[in-house]
């Protein structure tokens, strides 16, 4: 059984094919980073138009990479139907359902965040249920208890900016290009961790919710104060020191809340998913701290942390194997879609 997955929820166009017998057969991705870089963030209309241009050729590339000659060799098509940008989702959903109809195969609607939560199952060594998942990306910051496939409880979430959004905005303040996460990580490696000490928001109170808007404002005020004192542009070393302090504050906050969630759920396995899950400092700290407590942490491979179609195809395969009730032929997307509503 082979499932073709399509991901187009934001600024990446992705197609992959997963087989129940041979695993991941092909995984292709086109990033729109260069397209949105001049604007410092994703422009929804540009994203939608680019998905239209790229999806067809990308499907053909993926079939060739999987050594499949025809679409009829595909048993089902899975696609992201939410959450995400309305226009981008509509492009992917319309394309996927039309393609499925043309070859008389089922189309399966996939929840983007659920696909992220289950992305580690693509790996040869994967976590066992139940576990706690930390989902950290440009649009989401969530702590979720995963009891089994289709059974999720949101433990905490950001009350304002998502952590990836905070990285992007802070990078902009430091004069770094979009996307901000990799840029700040690289600059922070040259920074002095002892020069600045930024707050770890909402860690001094009970609960598992996050807030990163204030941390971003703290960075802004710090830069303004430095510029006021120096009466000149901020030098490269100072920018690196600020990036280092910001990254440390974010990593500490995510680590503290994750450990708190594990204790609250009496769990010993943490899964970290989403683009920010590729951050090296976050991975190192969680691995060290959890190991000291006899706990485990699992990450998807870096290419499966960011938006990708392999996780969509895999979840589609799982849904198909479980006997999912297929929807009528209609194009329906969910820009806002709670995990607990699945």
HUFEN-V365247 format. One record per run of one state. SS is the DSSP state (A for helix, B for strand, O for the rest). FROM is the first residue (numbers start at 1). TO is the last residue. If there is no record, write none. Layout:
ss,from,to
SS,FROM,TO
SS,FROM,TO
//
This chain:
ss,from,to
O,1,1
B,2,7
O,8,11
B,12,19
O,20,22
B,23,31
O,32,32
A,33,37
O,38,43
A,44,65
O,66,70
A,71,73
O,74,75
B,76,82
O,83,85
A,86,102
O,103,105
B,106,111
A,112,117
O,118,118
A,119,122
O,123,130
B,131,136
O,137,140
B,141,148
O,149,150
B,151,158
O,159,162
A,163,173
O,174,179
A,180,188
O,189,209
B,210,210
O,211,212
A,213,230
O,231,235
A,236,265
O,266,268
B,269,273
O,274,274
A,275,278
O,279,279
A,280,292
O,293,295
B,296,299
O,300,301
A,302,305
O,306,309
A,310,321
O,322,333
B,334,334
O,335,338
A,339,341
O,342,342
//
